[in-house]
Amino acid sequence: MNFFIADIGSLLPSIISGAEVVAVVLSLPTTGPILLAALQSQDMYLAGSFLMFLAALTVVGVLISDILLAMLDPRIRLQGGVQR
């Protein structure tokens, strides 16, 4: 169960990234074509903000998976330090 919970951290940004590829292929008006157009026109502010959003989703996903792992596995301690 730990492996499935630990993989949640990478699921949030991959959902958004996978949607970009599908949107470009199917010509859907979502964030994928907007990001591609921003990269082609060298709009660094739009592309940078979108990549910052993906980075924030990664941090939130890892935080959620760490909290769920701490609740699931009693061997994971919330306090640091050396165990005696």
DSSP file (Angstrom, degrees, kcal/mol; ACC not computed):
  #  RESIDUE AA STRUCTURE BP1 BP2  ACC     N-H-->O    O-->H-N    N-H-->O    O-->H-N    TCO  KAPPA ALPHA  PHI   PSI    X-CA   Y-CA   Z-CA
    1    1 A M     >        0   0    0      0, 0.0     4,-2.0     0, 0.0     5,-0.2   0.000 360.0 360.0 360.0 -30.4    0.0    0.0    0.0
    2    2 A N  H  >  +     0   0    0      1,-0.2     4,-2.5     2,-0.2     5,-0.2   0.873 360.0  54.0 -62.1 -37.3    2.9    2.4    0.7
    3    3 A F  H  > S+     0   0    0      1,-0.2     4,-1.0     2,-0.2    -1,-0.2   0.880 108.9  48.0 -67.0 -37.1    4.0    2.3   -3.0
    4    4 A F  H  4 S+     0   0    0      2,-0.2     4,-0.4     1,-0.2    -1,-0.2   0.899 113.7  46.7 -69.7 -40.3    0.6    3.3   -4.2
    5    5 A I  H >< S+     0   0    0     -4,-2.0     3,-1.3     1,-0.2     4,-0.3   0.897 109.9  53.7 -68.1 -39.8    0.3    6.2   -1.7
    6    6 A A  H >< S+     0   0    0     -4,-2.5     3,-0.7     1,-0.3    -1,-0.2   0.756 101.6  60.7 -67.6 -22.8    3.8    7.4   -2.5
    7    7 A D  T >X S+     0   0    0     -4,-1.0     3,-1.0     1,-0.2     4,-0.5   0.592  82.1  82.2 -80.3 -10.0    3.0    7.6   -6.2
    8    8 A I  H X> S+     0   0    0     -3,-1.3     3,-1.1    -4,-0.4     4,-1.0   0.829  79.3  68.0 -63.2 -31.0    0.2   10.1   -5.6
    9    9 A G  H <4 S+     0   0    0     -3,-0.7    53,-0.4    -4,-0.3    52,-0.2   0.800 104.0  41.6 -60.7 -29.7    2.8   12.9   -5.5
   10   10 A S  H <> S+     0   0    0     -3,-1.0     4,-1.0    -4,-0.2    -1,-0.3   0.502 100.1  74.8 -95.7  -3.6    3.5   12.5   -9.2
   11   11 A L  H <X S+     0   0    0     -3,-1.1     4,-1.9    -4,-0.5     5,-0.2   0.886  86.1  59.4 -77.2 -38.1   -0.1   12.0  -10.3
   12   12 A L  H  X S+     0   0    0     -4,-1.0     4,-1.4     1,-0.2     3,-0.2   0.947 111.4  37.6 -60.0 -52.6   -1.2   15.7  -10.0
   13   13 A P  H  > S+     0   0    0      0, 0.0     4,-2.6     0, 0.0    -1,-0.2   0.839 114.0  56.9 -70.2 -27.9    1.2   17.2  -12.4
   14   14 A S  H  X S+     0   0    0     -4,-1.0     4,-2.4     2,-0.2    -2,-0.2   0.819 102.2  55.8 -71.9 -27.8    1.0   14.2  -14.8
   15   15 A I  H  X S+     0   0    0     -4,-1.9     4,-1.5    -3,-0.2    -1,-0.2   0.932 112.5  42.0 -65.4 -44.7   -2.7   14.7  -15.1
   16   16 A I  H  X S+     0   0    0     -4,-1.4     4,-1.2     2,-0.2    -2,-0.2   0.912 116.2  48.7 -68.5 -42.3   -2.3   18.2  -16.2
   17   17 A S  H  X S+     0   0    0     -4,-2.6     4,-1.4     1,-0.2    -2,-0.2   0.885 110.5  50.6 -66.9 -38.8    0.7   17.4  -18.5
   18   18 A G  H  X S+     0   0    0     -4,-2.4     4,-1.8     1,-0.2    -1,-0.2   0.844 106.2  56.1 -66.4 -32.9   -1.2   14.5  -20.1
   19   19 A A  H  X S+     0   0    0     -4,-1.5     4,-2.3     1,-0.2    -1,-0.2   0.817 101.6  58.5 -68.2 -29.8   -4.1   16.8  -20.7
   20   20 A E  H  X S+     0   0    0     -4,-1.2     4,-2.1     2,-0.2    -1,-0.2   0.931 106.2  46.6 -64.8 -45.0   -1.8   19.1  -22.6
   21   21 A V  H  X S+     0   0    0     -4,-1.4     4,-2.2     1,-0.2    -2,-0.2   0.920 114.3  47.2 -64.7 -44.0   -0.8   16.4  -25.1
   22   22 A V  H  X S+     0   0    0     -4,-1.8     4,-2.6     1,-0.2    -1,-0.2   0.889 111.2  52.1 -64.5 -39.4   -4.4   15.3  -25.7
   23   23 A A  H  X>S+     0   0    0     -4,-2.3     5,-2.1     2,-0.2     4,-0.7   0.874 110.0  48.1 -67.0 -37.1   -5.5   18.9  -26.1
   24   24 A V  H  <5S+     0   0    0     -4,-2.1     3,-0.4     3,-0.2    -1,-0.2   0.919 114.4  46.1 -68.5 -42.6   -2.9   19.6  -28.7
   25   25 A V  H  <5S+     0   0    0     -4,-2.2    -2,-0.2     1,-0.2    -1,-0.2   0.912 121.1  37.1 -66.8 -42.4   -3.7   16.5  -30.7
   26   26 A L  H  <5S-     0   0    0     -4,-2.6    -1,-0.2    -5,-0.2    -2,-0.2   0.411 107.1-123.7 -91.2   2.2   -7.5   17.0  -30.5
   27   27 A S  T  <5 +     0   0    0     -4,-0.7    -3,-0.2    -3,-0.4    -4,-0.1   0.884  49.7 166.7  56.1  43.7   -7.2   20.8  -30.9
   28   28 A L      < -     0   0    0     -5,-2.1     2,-2.1    -6,-0.2    -1,-0.2  -0.672  44.8-118.0 -86.3 142.5   -9.2   21.4  -27.7
   29   29 A P  S    S+     0   0    0      0, 0.0     2,-0.2     0, 0.0    -1,-0.1  -0.455  73.3 113.1 -81.5  71.6   -9.1   25.0  -26.3
   30   30 A T  S  > S-     0   0    0     -2,-2.1     4,-1.0   -10,-0.1   -10,-0.0  -0.416  86.5 -70.9-121.8-160.8   -7.4   24.2  -23.0
   31   31 A T  H  > S+     0   0    0      1,-0.2     4,-2.5     2,-0.2     5,-0.2   0.727 116.3  71.9 -72.7 -21.8   -4.0   25.0  -21.4
   32   32 A G  H  > S+     0   0    0      1,-0.2     4,-2.4     2,-0.2    -1,-0.2   0.964 101.6  39.2 -61.5 -56.2   -2.0   22.7  -23.8
   33   33 A P  H  > S+     0   0    0      0, 0.0     4,-2.5     0, 0.0    -1,-0.2   0.844 115.0  55.2 -63.8 -31.1   -2.3   24.8  -26.9
   34   34 A I  H  X S+     0   0    0     -4,-1.0     4,-2.2     2,-0.2    -2,-0.2   0.921 110.1  45.5 -66.2 -42.6   -1.9   28.0  -24.9
   35   35 A L  H  X S+     0   0    0     -4,-2.5     4,-2.2     2,-0.2    -1,-0.2   0.911 113.3  50.0 -66.1 -41.8    1.4   26.7  -23.4
   36   36 A L  H  X S+     0   0    0     -4,-2.4     4,-2.2    -5,-0.2    -2,-0.2   0.912 112.0  47.3 -63.3 -42.4    2.6   25.5  -26.8
   37   37 A A  H  X S+     0   0    0     -4,-2.5     4,-2.3     2,-0.2    -1,-0.2   0.877 111.0  52.4 -66.0 -37.0    1.8   28.9  -28.3
   38   38 A A  H  <>S+     0   0    0     -4,-2.2     5,-2.8     1,-0.2     4,-0.3   0.883 111.0  47.0 -66.6 -37.4    3.5   30.7  -25.4
   39   39 A L  H ><5S+     0   0    0     -4,-2.2     3,-0.6     3,-0.2    -2,-0.2   0.882 113.1  48.6 -70.8 -37.6    6.7   28.6  -25.9
   40   40 A Q  H 3<5S+     0   0    0     -4,-2.2    -2,-0.2     1,-0.2    -1,-0.2   0.864 115.6  43.0 -70.8 -35.4    6.6   29.2  -29.7
   41   41 A S  T 3<5S-     0   0    0     -4,-2.3    -1,-0.2    -5,-0.2    -2,-0.2   0.390 112.0-120.8 -90.2   4.6    6.2   33.0  -29.3
   42   42 A Q  T < 5 +     0   0    0     -3,-0.6     2,-1.4    -4,-0.3    -3,-0.2   0.853  49.9 165.1  58.2  40.6    8.8   33.1  -26.5
   43   43 A D     >< -     0   0    0     -5,-2.8     4,-2.1    -6,-0.2     5,-0.3  -0.712  11.1-178.5 -84.1  91.7    6.3   34.5  -24.0
   44   44 A M  H  > S+     0   0    0     -2,-1.4     4,-2.0     1,-0.2    -1,-0.2   0.771  72.4  56.3 -70.1 -26.1    8.4   33.8  -21.0
   45   45 A Y  H  > S+     0   0    0      2,-0.2     4,-2.1     3,-0.2    -1,-0.2   0.924 111.3  41.3 -73.7 -43.5    5.9   35.1  -18.4
   46   46 A L  H  > S+     0   0    0      2,-0.2     4,-2.0     1,-0.2    -2,-0.2   0.927 119.0  45.1 -69.0 -44.5    3.0   32.9  -19.5
   47   47 A A  H  X S+     0   0    0     -4,-2.1     4,-2.3     1,-0.2    -2,-0.2   0.901 114.5  49.6 -66.1 -40.1    5.2   29.8  -19.9
   48   48 A G  H  X S+     0   0    0     -4,-2.0     4,-2.1    -5,-0.3    -1,-0.2   0.885 110.3  49.6 -66.2 -38.9    7.0   30.4  -16.6
   49   49 A S  H  X S+     0   0    0     -4,-2.1     4,-1.9     2,-0.2    -1,-0.2   0.876 110.9  50.2 -68.9 -35.8    3.8   30.9  -14.7
   50   50 A F  H  X S+     0   0    0     -4,-2.0     4,-1.9     2,-0.2    -2,-0.2   0.914 112.0  46.9 -67.5 -41.1    2.4   27.7  -16.2
   51   51 A L  H  X S+     0   0    0     -4,-2.3     4,-2.0     2,-0.2    -2,-0.2   0.847 110.2  53.8 -68.1 -32.8    5.5   25.7  -15.2
   52   52 A M  H  X S+     0   0    0     -4,-2.1     4,-2.3     2,-0.2    -1,-0.2   0.872 106.5  52.9 -66.3 -36.5    5.4   27.3  -11.7
   53   53 A F  H  X S+     0   0    0     -4,-1.9     4,-2.2     2,-0.2    -2,-0.2   0.903 108.7  49.1 -63.7 -41.9    1.8   26.0  -11.5
   54   54 A L  H  X S+     0   0    0     -4,-1.9     4,-1.8     2,-0.2    -2,-0.2   0.878 110.6  51.0 -65.0 -36.8    3.0   22.5  -12.3
   55   55 A A  H  X S+     0   0    0     -4,-2.0     4,-2.1     2,-0.2    -2,-0.2   0.891 109.1  50.6 -66.5 -38.8    5.8   22.8   -9.7
   56   56 A A  H  X S+     0   0    0     -4,-2.3     4,-2.4     1,-0.2    -2,-0.2   0.890 108.5  52.2 -66.0 -38.6    3.2   23.9   -7.1
   57   57 A L  H  X S+     0   0    0     -4,-2.2     4,-2.5     1,-0.2    -1,-0.2   0.874 108.0  52.5 -63.8 -35.9    1.1   20.9   -8.0
   58   58 A T  H  X S+     0   0    0     -4,-1.8     4,-2.4     2,-0.2    -2,-0.2   0.925 110.0  47.4 -64.3 -44.3    4.1   18.7   -7.5
   59   59 A V  H  X S+     0   0    0     -4,-2.1     4,-2.2     2,-0.2    -2,-0.2   0.915 113.6  47.7 -63.7 -43.5    4.8   20.1   -4.1
   60   60 A V  H  X S+     0   0    0     -4,-2.4     4,-2.5     2,-0.2    -1,-0.2   0.904 111.9  50.7 -64.9 -41.1    1.1   19.7   -3.0
   61   61 A G  H  X S+     0   0    0     -4,-2.5     4,-2.3   -52,-0.2    -2,-0.2   0.902 111.3  47.1 -63.9 -41.5    1.0   16.2   -4.3
   62   62 A V  H  X S+     0   0    0     -4,-2.4     4,-2.4   -53,-0.4    -1,-0.2   0.886 111.5  51.9 -67.6 -37.9    4.1   15.2   -2.4
   63   63 A L  H  X S+     0   0    0     -4,-2.2     4,-2.3     2,-0.2    -2,-0.2   0.924 110.8  47.7 -62.9 -44.4    2.8   16.8    0.7
   64   64 A I  H  X S+     0   0    0     -4,-2.5     4,-2.4     1,-0.2    -2,-0.2   0.919 112.7  48.3 -62.9 -43.8   -0.5   14.9    0.4
   65   65 A S  H  X S+     0   0    0     -4,-2.3     4,-2.2     1,-0.2    -1,-0.2   0.877 111.2  50.7 -67.2 -35.5    1.3   11.6   -0.2
   66   66 A D  H  X S+     0   0    0     -4,-2.4     4,-2.1     2,-0.2    -1,-0.2   0.906 111.3  47.9 -66.6 -40.9    3.6   12.2    2.8
   67   67 A I  H  X S+     0   0    0     -4,-2.3     4,-1.7     2,-0.2    -2,-0.2   0.917 113.0  48.1 -65.5 -42.7    0.7   13.0    5.1
   68   68 A L  H  X S+     0   0    0     -4,-2.4     4,-2.0     1,-0.2    -2,-0.2   0.884 111.1  51.0 -65.8 -37.5   -1.1    9.9    3.9
   69   69 A L  H  X S+     0   0    0     -4,-2.2     4,-2.6     1,-0.2     7,-0.2   0.887 108.3  52.1 -65.4 -38.2    2.0    7.7    4.4
   70   70 A A  H  < S+     0   0    0     -4,-2.1    -1,-0.2     1,-0.2    -2,-0.2   0.854 113.3  44.6 -66.3 -33.9    2.4    9.0    7.9
   71   71 A M  H  < S+     0   0    0     -4,-1.7    -2,-0.2    -5,-0.1    -1,-0.2   0.834 118.0  44.2 -77.4 -31.6   -1.2    8.1    8.7
   72   72 A L  H  < S+     0   0    0     -4,-2.0    -2,-0.2     1,-0.2    -3,-0.2   0.909 111.3  49.4 -80.3 -44.4   -1.0    4.7    7.1
   73   73 A D    ><  -     0   0    0     -4,-2.6     3,-1.2    -5,-0.2    -1,-0.2  -0.865  61.4-161.8-105.7 117.1    2.4    3.4    8.3
   74   74 A P  T 3  S+     0   0    0      0, 0.0    -1,-0.1     0, 0.0    -4,-0.1   0.673  87.4  69.7 -71.6 -13.9    3.1    3.6   12.1
   75   75 A R  T 3  S+     0   0    0      2,-0.1     2,-0.6     0, 0.0    -5,-0.1   0.704  80.0  87.8 -75.1 -17.8    6.8    3.2   11.5
   76   76 A I  S <  S-     0   0    0     -3,-1.2     2,-0.3    -7,-0.2    -3,-0.0  -0.732  71.9-153.2 -84.6 119.4    7.0    6.7    9.9
   77   77 A R        -     0   0    0     -2,-0.6    -2,-0.1     1,-0.1    -7,-0.0  -0.689  15.6-151.1 -95.4 146.3    7.5    9.2   12.7
   78   78 A L  S    S+     0   0    0     -2,-0.3     2,-0.3    -8,-0.1    -1,-0.1   0.751  81.4  67.7 -85.0 -26.1    6.4   12.8   12.5
   79   79 A Q  S    S-     0   0    0      1,-0.1    -2,-0.1     2,-0.0     2,-0.0  -0.734  79.7-135.2 -94.2 144.8    9.2   14.1   14.8
   80   80 A G        +     0   0    0     -2,-0.3     2,-0.2     2,-0.0    -1,-0.1  -0.152  51.7  87.5 -82.5-175.5   12.8   14.0   13.6
   81   81 A G  S    S-     0   0    0      2,-0.1     2,-0.4    -2,-0.0    -2,-0.0  -0.465  78.1 -52.5 113.4 174.9   15.8   12.8   15.7
   82   82 A V        -     0   0    0     -2,-0.2     2,-0.4     2,-0.0    -2,-0.0  -0.731  46.6-133.9 -93.0 134.3   17.6    9.7   16.5
   83   83 A Q              0   0    0     -2,-0.4    -2,-0.1     1,-0.1    -3,-0.0  -0.728 360.0 360.0 -87.6 134.2   15.7    6.7   17.7
   84   84 A R              0   0    0     -2,-0.4    -1,-0.1     0, 0.0    -2,-0.0   0.417 360.0 360.0-105.8 360.0   17.3    5.0   20.7
